[in-house]
Amino acid sequence: MTEAMTLMGRTEEREKAYPLWIERILLLVAIVLFALYSSDLNRAVDHALMGPAVAYILFPLALLATVESMGRFVQARLRS
């Protein structure tokens, strides 16, 4: 491994590159899940305001949080 010098003068080792294609695939899966299930979720909640709020705001945020968590988990596993 090569060493890099930071602005503070510390020497850090470079780790192997993180494969970004994993997060891209996870994000595409989240987009597909949103497209497939958001209208079903809207109908399942069956409320004039809460249905769209859950289906089009909370559901995508939960999917993005899940994708981010999975990406960080994979990144941590690849580091060790």
Secondary structure by P-SEA (a helix, b strand, c coil): cbbbbccccbbbbbcccccaaaaaaaaaaaaaaaaccaaaaaaaaccccaaaaaaccaaaaaaaaaaaaaaaaaaaaaac
